[in-house]
């Protein structure tokens, strides 16, 4: 295979695959995964690898059409901007169907003839697993001692990786025996495998798996801890009767979707209510810079979105100049991009205030952590029917708890309560937003 790749490089022009510019203040990334392997055909601008930075996950696209000639950086390794990741062979030698040139195929060694005897279940699978390069040392040690090929085991770890517990389960289940031949997974045969003795009770270590945090998760952890260490965080609560908003939404959601091409949710109303409150309590839209307070005369509202990779906060810019329909469309677009890992750095920078909706996961109440350097974050929660007193009578109403976490160094308790009451009043009586009351 290596000889074939060398011939491929000699016969064709090669194009380098390099780490692109990652954005402001981002200087390095980790190889999340390769979508292609040497010998695979690629089209121009087709995604060949995924990079994880401390802010976003992005794809590296092929700079030209051809065949992957060489991969120089393995998954999990850290690289800087402009680093060489691999090469693409292009030109006459790059076969249209994506295979290596005929000269490379002829140079490859002939496959070994199949043995007449039926292989044992442990040896029946391919001799090399796609996750070979990420096996834990404990897994390799067990494989060397027992002759069991990890490639024949269905891993229960992340991305199908074989864990130490998987290997021990095979041993306990009797899949391995003293007659098992050394696995071809290793470059050289290990010593004869000892007879398998009854396995000792599995320890905690055998049921654990150590996985390195992604760049995004490391950044989330660092920023949240910094917010706790640097700000004097305090949370105040209130509750809002969602009856009016829910009636309004049910009455107009069909017409709204037909006219604007997007669903009418609750976030548009909450953003408008927050804007109404921020105008009256500007300290919640400000930030501290050393000994100075910076009051923001613009309103970039961050919307916290949970993804499989972690929490991201895309920003609705100049939200005070946008209608409910424009806000709903933008938030819906952010949701799709966040799910597909397509959010750009620019879409997640510059927020002045954040809204976090834990209610979509069933949270009844929480104390959200500030998104530094912002001085306020509003937590939305689950809508739940509860008995409340209305005009002296007990009624069942759809209620939601609201939580405002704020930096007490900048925002006084009076301002925090006033802000939250403004949000409550605007949601319970939306006409106030129209009349600017």
Secondary structure in CASP SS format (residue, H / E / C, confidence):
PFRMAT SS
TARGET T0000
AUTHOR 0000-0000-0000
METHOD secondary structure of the structure
MODEL  1
X C 1.00
X H 1.00
X H 1.00
X H 1.00
X H 1.00
X H 1.00
X H 1.00
X H 1.00
X H 1.00
X H 1.00
X H 1.00
X C 1.00
X E 1.00
X E 1.00
X E 1.00
X E 1.00
X E 1.00
X E 1.00
X C 1.00
X C 1.00
X C 1.00
X C 1.00
X C 1.00
X C 1.00
X C 1.00
X C 1.00
X C 1.00
X E 1.00
X E 1.00
X E 1.00
X E 1.00
X E 1.00
X E 1.00
X E 1.00
X C 1.00
X C 1.00
X C 1.00
X C 1.00
X C 1.00
X C 1.00
X E 1.00
X E 1.00
X C 1.00
X C 1.00
X C 1.00
X C 1.00
X E 1.00
X E 1.00
X E 1.00
X E 1.00
X E 1.00
X E 1.00
X C 1.00
X C 1.00
X C 1.00
X C 1.00
X E 1.00
X E 1.00
X E 1.00
X E 1.00
X E 1.00
X C 1.00
X C 1.00
X C 1.00
X C 1.00
X E 1.00
X E 1.00
X E 1.00
X E 1.00
X E 1.00
X E 1.00
X C 1.00
X C 1.00
X C 1.00
X C 1.00
X C 1.00
X C 1.00
X E 1.00
X E 1.00
X E 1.00
X C 1.00
X C 1.00
X C 1.00
X E 1.00
X E 1.00
X E 1.00
X E 1.00
X E 1.00
X E 1.00
X E 1.00
X C 1.00
X C 1.00
X C 1.00
X C 1.00
X C 1.00
X C 1.00
X C 1.00
X C 1.00
X C 1.00
X C 1.00
X C 1.00
X H 1.00
X H 1.00
X H 1.00
X H 1.00
X H 1.00
X H 1.00
X C 1.00
X C 1.00
X C 1.00
X C 1.00
X C 1.00
X C 1.00
X C 1.00
X C 1.00
X C 1.00
X C 1.00
X C 1.00
X C 1.00
X C 1.00
X H 1.00
X H 1.00
X H 1.00
X C 1.00
X C 1.00
X C 1.00
X C 1.00
X C 1.00
X C 1.00
X C 1.00
X C 1.00
X H 1.00
X H 1.00
X H 1.00
X C 1.00
X C 1.00
X H 1.00
X H 1.00
X H 1.00
X H 1.00
X H 1.00
X H 1.00
X H 1.00
X H 1.00
X H 1.00
X H 1.00
X C 1.00
X C 1.00
X C 1.00
X H 1.00
X H 1.00
X H 1.00
X C 1.00
X C 1.00
X C 1.00
X C 1.00
X C 1.00
X H 1.00
X H 1.00
X H 1.00
X C 1.00
X C 1.00
X C 1.00
X H 1.00
X H 1.00
X H 1.00
X H 1.00
X H 1.00
X H 1.00
X H 1.00
X H 1.00
X H 1.00
X C 1.00
X C 1.00
X C 1.00
X C 1.00
X C 1.00
X C 1.00
X C 1.00
X C 1.00
X C 1.00
X C 1.00
X C 1.00
X C 1.00
X C 1.00
X C 1.00
X C 1.00
X C 1.00
X C 1.00
X C 1.00
X C 1.00
X C 1.00
X C 1.00
X C 1.00
X C 1.00
X C 1.00
X C 1.00
X C 1.00
X C 1.00
X C 1.00
X C 1.00
X C 1.00
X C 1.00
X C 1.00
X H 1.00
X H 1.00
X H 1.00
X C 1.00
X C 1.00
X C 1.00
X C 1.00
X C 1.00
X C 1.00
X C 1.00
X H 1.00
X H 1.00
X H 1.00
X H 1.00
X H 1.00
X H 1.00
X H 1.00
X H 1.00
X H 1.00
X H 1.00
X H 1.00
X H 1.00
X H 1.00
X H 1.00
X H 1.00
X H 1.00
X C 1.00
X C 1.00
X E 1.00
X E 1.00
X E 1.00
X E 1.00
X E 1.00
X E 1.00
X E 1.00
X E 1.00
X E 1.00
X C 1.00
X H 1.00
X H 1.00
X H 1.00
X H 1.00
X H 1.00
X H 1.00
X H 1.00
X H 1.00
X H 1.00
X H 1.00
X H 1.00
X H 1.00
X H 1.00
X H 1.00
X H 1.00
X H 1.00
X H 1.00
X H 1.00
X C 1.00
X C 1.00
X C 1.00
X C 1.00
X C 1.00
X C 1.00
X H 1.00
X H 1.00
X H 1.00
X H 1.00
X H 1.00
X H 1.00
X H 1.00
X H 1.00
X H 1.00
X H 1.00
X H 1.00
X H 1.00
X H 1.00
X H 1.00
X C 1.00
X H 1.00
X H 1.00
X H 1.00
X H 1.00
X E 1.00
X E 1.00
X E 1.00
X E 1.00
X C 1.00
X C 1.00
X E 1.00
X E 1.00
X E 1.00
X E 1.00
X C 1.00
X C 1.00
X C 1.00
X C 1.00
X C 1.00
X E 1.00
X E 1.00
X E 1.00
X E 1.00
X E 1.00
X E 1.00
X E 1.00
X C 1.00
X C 1.00
X E 1.00
X E 1.00
X E 1.00
X E 1.00
X E 1.00
X E 1.00
X E 1.00
X C 1.00
X C 1.00
X H 1.00
X H 1.00
X H 1.00
X C 1.00
X C 1.00
X H 1.00
X H 1.00
X H 1.00
X H 1.00
X H 1.00
X H 1.00
X H 1.00
X H 1.00
X H 1.00
X H 1.00
X H 1.00
X H 1.00
X H 1.00
X H 1.00
X H 1.00
X H 1.00
X H 1.00
X C 1.00
X C 1.00
X C 1.00
X C 1.00
X C 1.00
X H 1.00
X H 1.00
X H 1.00
X C 1.00
X C 1.00
X C 1.00
X C 1.00
X E 1.00
X E 1.00
X E 1.00
X E 1.00
X E 1.00
X H 1.00
X H 1.00
X H 1.00
X H 1.00
X C 1.00
X C 1.00
X C 1.00
X C 1.00
X C 1.00
X C 1.00
X C 1.00
X C 1.00
X C 1.00
X C 1.00
X C 1.00
X C 1.00
X C 1.00
X C 1.00
X E 1.00
X E 1.00
X E 1.00
X E 1.00
X E 1.00
X C 1.00
X C 1.00
X C 1.00
X E 1.00
X E 1.00
X E 1.00
X E 1.00
X E 1.00
X E 1.00
X E 1.00
X C 1.00
X C 1.00
X E 1.00
X E 1.00
X E 1.00
X E 1.00
X E 1.00
X E 1.00
X E 1.00
X E 1.00
X E 1.00
X E 1.00
X E 1.00
X E 1.00
X E 1.00
X E 1.00
X E 1.00
X C 1.00
X C 1.00
X C 1.00
X C 1.00
X C 1.00
X H 1.00
X H 1.00
X H 1.00
X H 1.00
X H 1.00
X H 1.00
X H 1.00
X H 1.00
X H 1.00
X H 1.00
X H 1.00
X H 1.00
X H 1.00
X H 1.00
X H 1.00
X H 1.00
X C 1.00
X C 1.00
X H 1.00
X H 1.00
X H 1.00
X H 1.00
X H 1.00
X C 1.00
X C 1.00
END
